Amino acid sequence: MVAPPRSAYLHIPFCHKRCFYCDFSIIPLGDSAQAPGSPGITSINAYLALLHREISIAPKGPALSTIYLGGGTPSLLKKNEVDDLLKNLQGKFGFQDGAEITMEVDPATFVENDLNGYVEIGVNRFSLGGQAFDDRTLVSIGRKHNRSQLIEACKWVNDLFKQGLLKSWSLDLIQNLPGLNLSMWIKELEQAVDTEAPHLSIYDLAIEPDTVFGRVHKKGSLNIPIESEAQKIDFETNKFLKNRGFSRYEISSYSLPGHASRHNRMYWSGAGWWGFGMGATSAPWGERFSRPRTIAGYKKWVEKHGNRVSEKTLTSEKSKPMPLDELLMIGLRRREGVHFEELARNVGWSQTECDKNLKLLEKFWLNYLKDGSLLRKNGRYFLSDPRGMQISNQVLIQMFLWWDSLGLD
């Protein structure tokens, strides 16, 4: 049984434009997104009304310990709009003392005074979507900001952190971008560390089919590193950041001591969370549910529920627990990995089933256990760093093949 959810994610889908790698559920508004009287403002107001309604008709739950405003570009919202959302959420659930309240911000959408305003209403952690420092790279991936804007934004955020007005903050970068070789990437990491960000999220470029990059890649025209080069880049990233005091606590997440994202760790621990907004996924009691990815679909979904959401995954009585294969998948992303027997017993397996099926799983994982990519200690299985984390997808594929062989779905 999943513990009662103490985290919430709010999806703010608006962006100036869609980046070339992005397949998220977003609504591009163009350059005049924040102009008074523009269609963008009308769209934002209509969406926020739906989001408030969804929160108000959701089931109640215990006080929240982490809240995350993601997107999209939440920093397209005004201070009062974010304040209203937080107050609605707090009125529904309550916030624990010391709750982590994270907001994603885009360097092209705010000035220093905007950040001060968000802090005044309770935001205590920013996640800054930099992605790259190099101006040519930023243009080539479809970002709206430039290097100067990013450096200035980092300074503003870090000043708030130094003043004790933020618990922490994070900078996002994408590795293995087109045309970015190892020496160029190391320069990116050097600039990232120079910002003094206590948390870095380093994402591998994912080529999604229905994106600009997906279409270019299909034509064979996207100049991205081959697998061996990508692994070398990941190895050097890990080495570089460790030498500067960062710890890799999850495949894509590095932090200085005390600055791991509590909200991120919640996702990978298998805990439940509430999700609100277009395209948002929730799993308060274990079973995942994703809302419609279009504004029309989301509007229809919210309105059909009247005064109470009847989606079965949102109630503890009707929702199914998260399946074991999914618990293993997310747990193996973490530095501490998973305790197989504990997870299996929690989903109802007998000791006999645990012993029999674990023995079979180890056969699927045999090569990785032999070469040290996957480690085993005191019943826990975890990926070695960096080798195991570099080939995590291969380890997971074997786990899914094992799961399919059991025929339990």
VMD Tcl script that draws the C-alpha trace (Angstrom):
set ca {
  {0.00 0.00 0.00}
  {1.35 3.42 -0.98}
  {1.63 5.98 1.83}
  {-0.79 8.91 1.50}
  {0.51 11.38 -1.13}
  {2.31 14.43 0.20}
  {3.43 15.98 -3.09}
  {1.72 17.83 -5.90}
  {2.65 18.79 -9.45}
  {0.95 21.67 -11.27}
  {1.39 21.83 -15.04}
  {1.61 25.28 -16.63}
  {1.65 24.49 -20.36}
  {2.41 27.89 -21.88}
  {5.59 28.72 -23.80}
  {6.65 31.41 -26.23}
  {7.43 28.64 -28.73}
  {8.17 24.93 -28.86}
  {11.86 24.04 -28.64}
  {13.16 21.71 -31.33}
  {13.55 18.73 -28.95}
  {10.29 19.19 -27.02}
  {7.29 16.85 -27.15}
  {5.75 18.00 -23.86}
  {2.11 18.94 -23.51}
  {2.41 22.69 -24.15}
  {0.61 25.65 -25.74}
  {2.92 27.98 -27.73}
  {1.73 31.58 -27.43}
  {4.27 33.47 -29.55}
  {6.33 36.50 -28.61}
  {3.36 38.55 -27.45}
  {2.35 36.00 -24.81}
  {2.42 38.53 -21.98}
  {1.08 41.58 -23.87}
  {-2.09 43.07 -22.25}
  {-5.21 42.10 -24.17}
  {-3.38 39.56 -26.32}
  {-4.86 36.15 -27.21}
  {-2.12 34.67 -25.03}
  {-3.45 36.39 -21.91}
  {-6.94 35.16 -22.75}
  {-5.65 31.60 -23.12}
  {-3.80 31.78 -19.81}
  {-6.84 33.10 -17.95}
  {-9.10 30.39 -19.39}
  {-6.62 27.65 -18.53}
  {-6.06 28.87 -14.99}
  {-9.80 28.79 -14.40}
  {-9.83 25.10 -15.40}
  {-6.78 24.36 -13.24}
  {-8.36 26.01 -10.20}
  {-11.51 24.02 -10.80}
  {-9.65 20.73 -10.99}
  {-7.89 21.46 -7.69}
  {-11.16 22.40 -6.02}
  {-12.96 19.19 -7.01}
  {-10.07 16.83 -6.25}
  {-10.23 14.50 -3.24}
  {-8.70 15.81 -0.03}
  {-5.44 14.50 1.32}
  {-2.74 15.13 3.95}
  {-0.62 18.28 4.03}
  {1.90 18.56 1.22}
  {5.66 18.47 1.74}
  {6.67 19.23 -1.86}
  {4.96 21.31 -4.55}
  {6.30 21.65 -8.08}
  {5.14 24.10 -10.77}
  {6.41 22.77 -14.08}
  {5.71 23.21 -17.75}
  {5.82 24.65 -20.15}
  {6.97 27.91 -18.69}
  {5.46 28.74 -15.30}
  {7.37 32.04 -15.27}
  {4.96 33.32 -17.92}
  {2.50 33.66 -15.04}
  {2.29 36.81 -12.97}
  {3.01 36.83 -9.25}
  {-0.67 37.04 -8.32}
  {-1.55 34.12 -10.61}
  {1.03 31.87 -8.96}
  {-0.09 33.12 -5.55}
  {-3.71 32.19 -6.30}
  {-2.69 28.67 -7.35}
  {-0.62 28.12 -4.21}
  {-3.41 29.44 -1.99}
  {-5.94 27.15 -3.67}
  {-3.62 24.16 -3.25}
  {-2.93 25.06 0.37}
  {-6.61 25.47 1.07}
  {-7.29 21.99 -0.33}
  {-4.45 20.08 1.32}
  {-2.44 22.36 3.58}
  {1.36 22.71 3.44}
  {3.73 21.13 5.92}
  {6.15 23.42 7.72}
  {9.26 23.68 5.57}
  {7.52 22.46 2.42}
  {9.69 22.59 -0.69}
  {7.96 24.78 -3.31}
  {9.74 24.63 -6.67}
  {8.96 26.71 -9.74}
  {10.46 26.26 -13.18}
  {11.62 29.54 -14.73}
  {12.86 30.41 -18.21}
  {15.58 33.08 -18.64}
  {13.66 34.79 -21.46}
  {10.51 35.36 -19.41}
  {11.41 37.25 -16.25}
  {13.40 40.07 -14.70}
  {14.88 40.20 -11.20}
  {11.79 41.80 -9.69}
  {9.64 38.91 -10.94}
  {11.78 36.44 -8.99}
  {11.48 38.58 -5.88}
  {7.71 38.49 -6.29}
  {7.59 34.70 -6.57}
  {9.71 34.39 -3.43}
  {7.39 36.77 -1.55}
  {4.45 34.41 -2.13}
  {6.25 31.30 -0.93}
  {8.35 29.85 -3.78}
  {11.59 28.68 -2.14}
  {13.32 26.79 -4.94}
  {13.79 27.68 -8.61}
  {14.61 25.31 -11.44}
  {16.20 27.40 -14.19}
  {15.88 26.03 -17.72}
  {19.21 26.98 -19.24}
  {19.89 23.90 -21.44}
  {23.09 25.47 -22.88}
  {25.32 28.55 -22.58}
  {26.66 28.73 -26.13}
  {24.66 31.20 -28.24}
  {24.90 29.18 -31.46}
  {23.78 26.06 -29.64}
  {20.83 27.89 -28.08}
  {19.68 29.07 -31.52}
  {20.14 25.59 -32.99}
  {17.86 23.97 -30.38}
  {15.14 26.63 -30.62}
  {15.64 28.39 -27.29}
  {14.50 32.00 -26.98}
  {17.15 33.23 -24.50}
  {20.84 33.88 -25.09}
  {23.98 33.35 -23.03}
  {23.95 36.82 -21.47}
  {20.35 36.41 -20.33}
  {21.12 33.02 -18.81}
  {24.16 34.26 -16.89}
  {22.20 37.26 -15.62}
  {19.29 35.01 -14.59}
  {21.67 32.69 -12.72}
  {23.11 35.67 -10.83}
  {19.66 36.90 -9.81}
  {18.63 33.46 -8.55}
  {21.91 32.86 -6.77}
  {21.72 36.24 -5.05}
  {18.36 35.22 -3.58}
  {19.90 31.93 -2.47}
  {22.86 33.67 -0.81}
  {20.46 35.98 1.03}
  {18.73 32.91 2.49}
  {15.49 33.59 0.62}
  {15.69 30.28 -1.29}
  {16.27 26.81 0.11}
  {18.10 25.87 -3.06}
  {18.03 26.21 -6.83}
  {18.80 24.11 -9.87}
  {20.15 24.67 -13.37}
  {19.13 22.41 -16.29}
  {21.54 21.46 -19.08}
  {21.17 19.02 -21.98}
  {24.13 16.89 -22.99}
  {24.78 15.32 -26.40}
  {23.21 18.23 -28.28}
  {23.87 18.47 -32.05}
  {27.34 19.78 -32.87}
  {28.48 19.86 -29.23}
  {31.71 17.86 -28.85}
  {33.41 16.89 -25.58}
  {35.65 19.95 -25.27}
  {32.69 22.26 -25.93}
  {30.61 20.36 -23.39}
  {33.29 20.69 -20.70}
  {33.16 24.46 -21.23}
  {29.40 24.27 -20.68}
  {29.95 22.42 -17.40}
  {32.58 24.93 -16.30}
  {30.13 27.77 -16.84}
  {27.40 25.86 -15.02}
  {29.62 25.35 -11.96}
  {30.66 29.01 -12.11}
  {27.02 30.03 -11.54}
  {27.30 28.42 -8.07}
  {24.08 26.46 -8.62}
  {23.93 23.83 -5.82}
  {21.95 21.43 -8.03}
  {22.41 20.51 -11.68}
  {20.02 18.46 -13.79}
  {21.93 17.02 -16.74}
  {19.56 15.46 -19.25}
  {20.52 13.32 -22.22}
  {19.04 14.61 -25.46}
  {16.05 12.42 -26.31}
  {15.00 12.34 -29.97}
  {11.21 12.22 -30.03}
  {9.46 11.45 -33.36}
  {7.00 14.33 -33.46}
  {9.55 17.12 -32.97}
  {11.78 19.21 -35.23}
  {14.78 17.15 -34.15}
  {12.82 13.93 -34.72}
  {12.06 14.88 -38.29}
  {15.62 16.02 -39.00}
  {17.01 12.85 -37.43}
  {14.75 10.71 -39.59}
  {16.38 12.30 -42.63}
  {19.82 11.46 -41.23}
  {20.77 15.13 -40.89}
  {21.08 15.53 -37.11}
  {24.71 15.69 -36.02}
  {24.56 14.05 -32.59}
  {27.23 11.94 -30.85}
  {27.31 8.21 -31.55}
  {26.74 5.91 -28.57}
  {30.43 5.54 -27.66}
  {30.94 9.31 -27.76}
  {27.80 9.87 -25.67}
  {29.08 7.44 -23.05}
  {32.44 9.26 -23.00}
  {30.64 12.58 -22.50}
  {28.60 11.09 -19.63}
  {31.75 9.66 -18.05}
  {33.53 13.01 -18.21}
  {30.44 14.82 -16.90}
  {30.35 12.52 -13.89}
  {34.09 12.91 -13.29}
  {34.04 16.69 -13.69}
  {31.14 17.27 -11.31}
  {32.36 14.81 -8.68}
  {35.68 16.65 -8.60}
  {33.73 19.80 -7.78}
  {31.81 18.32 -4.90}
  {28.64 17.18 -6.65}
  {27.03 13.83 -5.93}
  {25.03 11.93 -8.54}
  {21.97 10.90 -6.56}
  {19.88 9.94 -9.62}
  {20.76 9.26 -13.25}
  {20.13 12.86 -14.37}
  {20.61 14.71 -11.08}
  {23.72 16.07 -9.36}
  {23.73 18.06 -6.15}
  {25.99 19.50 -3.51}
  {25.40 18.05 -0.01}
  {21.93 18.89 1.28}
  {20.57 20.10 -2.06}
  {18.97 17.03 -3.63}
  {15.47 17.84 -4.85}
  {12.95 16.39 -2.41}
  {10.29 16.41 -5.11}
  {12.49 14.53 -7.58}
  {13.39 11.95 -4.96}
  {9.70 11.45 -4.26}
  {9.11 10.40 -7.90}
  {11.94 7.86 -7.91}
  {11.07 6.42 -4.50}
  {7.70 5.11 -5.68}
  {5.74 7.47 -3.41}
  {2.40 8.84 -4.56}
  {1.70 12.35 -5.81}
  {-1.15 14.54 -7.01}
  {-1.01 15.98 -10.51}
  {-3.07 18.87 -11.87}
  {-3.35 20.40 -15.31}
  {-3.33 19.57 -19.00}
  {-1.24 16.48 -19.70}
  {-0.27 16.12 -16.03}
  {0.30 12.63 -14.64}
  {-0.74 11.70 -11.12}
  {-0.35 8.56 -9.05}
  {-1.56 9.40 -5.54}
  {-2.13 5.78 -4.58}
  {0.24 4.03 -7.01}
  {-1.71 3.70 -10.27}
  {-0.79 6.34 -12.84}
  {-3.29 8.50 -14.66}
  {-2.52 11.07 -17.37}
  {-4.88 13.89 -18.22}
  {-5.64 14.82 -21.85}
  {-2.69 16.50 -23.59}
  {-4.74 19.10 -25.49}
  {-6.54 22.09 -24.01}
  {-9.82 21.02 -25.61}
  {-9.50 17.53 -24.19}
  {-8.50 18.79 -20.76}
  {-11.40 21.25 -20.67}
  {-13.85 18.48 -21.54}
  {-12.32 16.18 -18.91}
  {-12.58 18.78 -16.12}
  {-16.12 19.83 -17.02}
  {-17.49 16.29 -17.19}
  {-16.67 15.69 -13.51}
  {-19.00 18.35 -12.15}
  {-18.29 18.99 -8.48}
  {-16.11 15.98 -7.80}
  {-13.48 14.10 -9.79}
  {-14.62 10.51 -10.18}
  {-11.38 9.15 -11.73}
  {-10.78 5.89 -9.83}
  {-6.98 6.32 -9.58}
  {-7.51 9.35 -7.33}
  {-9.12 7.36 -4.52}
  {-7.30 4.92 -2.27}
  {-10.21 2.48 -2.32}
  {-10.32 1.99 -6.10}
  {-6.78 2.63 -7.29}
  {-4.37 -0.23 -7.98}
  {-0.86 -0.21 -6.48}
  {2.10 0.61 -8.71}
  {3.21 -2.63 -10.41}
  {6.53 -4.16 -9.42}
  {8.17 -3.65 -12.81}
  {7.48 0.08 -12.60}
  {8.80 0.26 -9.03}
  {12.00 -1.43 -10.19}
  {12.28 0.88 -13.20}
  {12.07 4.11 -11.21}
  {14.00 2.80 -8.22}
  {17.01 1.79 -10.27}
  {17.44 5.41 -11.35}
  {18.49 6.28 -7.79}
  {21.98 5.95 -6.38}
  {20.70 3.60 -3.65}
  {18.81 1.40 -6.12}
  {16.11 -1.02 -4.96}
  {15.61 -3.74 -2.37}
  {13.92 -6.39 -4.49}
  {12.41 -8.50 -1.73}
  {10.95 -5.51 0.13}
  {9.25 -4.23 -3.01}
  {8.00 -7.66 -4.01}
  {6.58 -8.46 -0.57}
  {4.89 -5.03 -0.46}
  {2.98 -5.82 -3.67}
  {1.83 -9.16 -2.28}
  {4.39 -11.74 -3.38}
  {5.03 -14.70 -1.11}
  {8.57 -15.56 -0.02}
  {8.50 -18.50 -2.44}
  {7.53 -16.24 -5.33}
  {10.24 -13.76 -4.36}
  {12.96 -16.41 -4.29}
  {11.87 -18.08 -7.53}
  {11.36 -14.93 -9.57}
  {14.47 -13.16 -8.26}
  {16.56 -16.13 -9.31}
  {15.11 -15.83 -12.79}
  {15.67 -12.05 -12.87}
  {19.33 -12.54 -12.00}
  {19.66 -14.78 -15.06}
  {18.41 -11.90 -17.22}
  {20.84 -9.57 -15.43}
  {23.75 -12.01 -15.36}
  {26.07 -10.14 -17.76}
  {25.59 -6.85 -15.91}
  {26.20 -8.48 -12.53}
  {29.38 -10.05 -13.92}
  {30.84 -6.89 -15.45}
  {29.97 -4.69 -12.49}
  {27.41 -2.50 -14.24}
  {24.82 -3.75 -11.76}
  {25.83 -4.24 -8.15}
  {24.24 -6.38 -5.44}
  {24.67 -5.76 -1.71}
  {22.54 -6.83 1.24}
  {19.52 -7.51 -0.95}
  {19.79 -4.20 -2.82}
  {20.47 -3.87 -6.53}
  {21.91 -0.64 -7.85}
  {23.64 0.66 -10.95}
  {27.34 1.39 -10.71}
  {28.41 4.97 -11.34}
  {29.14 5.89 -14.04}
  {29.20 2.65 -16.07}
  {25.88 1.21 -14.89}
  {24.04 4.51 -15.13}
  {25.35 4.96 -18.69}
  {23.73 1.72 -19.81}
  {20.68 1.86 -17.54}
  {18.31 1.39 -20.48}
  {19.94 -1.95 -21.34}
  {19.58 -3.13 -17.74}
  {15.94 -2.05 -17.70}
  {15.19 -3.78 -21.01}
  {16.33 -7.08 -19.50}
  {14.15 -6.41 -16.46}
  {11.11 -5.84 -18.68}
  {11.86 -9.02 -20.63}
  {11.95 -10.87 -17.29}
  {8.64 -9.28 -16.31}
  {7.03 -10.29 -19.61}
  {8.27 -13.85 -19.16}
  {6.33 -14.08 -15.87}
  {3.05 -13.38 -17.66}
  {1.61 -11.43 -14.73}
  {-0.04 -8.51 -16.56}
}
mol new
graphics top color blue
foreach p $ca { graphics top sphere $p radius 0.5 }
foreach p [lrange $ca 0 end-1] q [lrange $ca 1 end] { graphics top cylinder $p $q radius 0.2 }
display resetview
